[in-house]
Every structure is written in structure tokens, then in C-alpha cells.
Amino acid sequence: MLQQLLTATISYIGTTTDYFIILLLVFSRFKKTVQIKSIVAGAYFGNLFLVIVSLIIALFLKRIPQEYLLGLLGLIPIILGIKNYFFQNDEAGDV
């Protein structure tokens, strides 16, 4: 359990370094206390939202037997292909 928490923490830090740089740029642009409070609140709310969504998806995936997971991942390209077939934008005419 401790190893999993350590791995998750290191992964989180590694993937949020670009987010940290963007947050620094936003802080440098806005100087008022009200704006800074909004930025901090938004950052915490956004991270909390991502963690909650990840936990919900993880709990959902735990209910699916492991031997079916790889097959379910194969549905993603099929769904994307069907979606693109029916809702395809004509990018050739946008020149």
C-alpha cells in the first residue's frame, strides 16, 4: 500500500510540472487578491474534480472482470470510427 501511494505521488508530481508552470504564468499576470484567491480555488477545485473522476472510473473498472478489459478497449477505435463516419467535418473545404 505504501509503495502504491509513493508511486501515485511521484506520478502526480511528474505529470503536473507543466501545470505548475502555467499556474506560475497566470499568477504573474494577475496581482489583485481577489483574482489570486480565484486562481487558487480554481486550481484546487480542478485537481479535486480530476481525482474524483479518476476514482469513479477506477471503481467502475474494478467491477469488470480483468479478462474483458482488453476487449472493451478495442471498442474505443470502433466507436471513434463510427462517430467520424456519421459526423465527419469536411476539412478539405476549409482552405
Backbone hydrogen bonds, N-H to C=O, Kabsch-Sander energy under -0.5 kcal/mol:
donor,donor_aa,acceptor,acceptor_aa,energy
5,L,1,M,-2.1
6,L,2,L,-2.3
7,T,3,Q,-2.5
8,A,4,Q,-2.5
9,T,5,L,-2.4
10,I,6,L,-2.5
11,S,7,T,-2.4
12,Y,8,A,-2.4
13,I,9,T,-2.4
14,G,10,I,-2.4
15,T,11,S,-1.9
16,T,12,Y,-1.1
20,F,16,T,-2.1
21,I,17,T,-1.8
22,I,18,D,-2.1
23,L,19,Y,-2.4
24,L,20,F,-2.1
25,L,21,I,-1.9
26,V,22,I,-2.2
27,F,23,L,-2.5
28,S,24,L,-2.0
29,R,25,L,-1.0
29,R,26,V,-0.5
30,F,26,V,-1.8
36,I,32,K,-2.3
37,K,33,T,-2.5
38,S,34,V,-1.9
39,I,35,Q,-2.1
40,V,36,I,-2.5
41,A,37,K,-2.6
42,G,38,S,-2.5
43,A,39,I,-2.3
44,Y,40,V,-2.5
45,F,41,A,-2.8
46,G,42,G,-2.5
47,N,43,A,-2.2
48,L,44,Y,-2.6
49,F,45,F,-2.6
50,L,46,G,-2.2
51,V,47,N,-2.2
52,I,48,L,-2.5
53,V,49,F,-2.5
54,S,50,L,-2.1
55,L,51,V,-2.3
56,I,52,I,-2.3
57,I,53,V,-2.4
58,A,54,S,-2.5
59,L,55,L,-2.6
60,F,56,I,-2.1
61,L,57,I,-2.6
62,K,58,A,-1.6
63,R,59,L,-0.7
63,R,60,F,-0.8
64,I,61,L,-0.7
68,Y,65,P,-1.7
69,L,65,P,-0.7
69,L,66,Q,-0.8
70,L,66,Q,-0.6
72,L,68,Y,-2.2
73,L,69,L,-1.9
74,G,70,L,-1.0
75,L,72,L,-1.2
76,I,73,L,-0.9
78,I,74,G,-0.8
79,I,75,L,-2.8
80,L,76,I,-2.5
81,G,77,P,-2.3
82,I,78,I,-2.4
83,K,79,I,-2.5
84,N,80,L,-2.6
85,Y,81,G,-1.9
86,F,82,I,-2.1
87,F,83,K,-2.6
91,E,89,N,-1.3
94,D,91,E,-0.9
95,V,92,A,-0.6
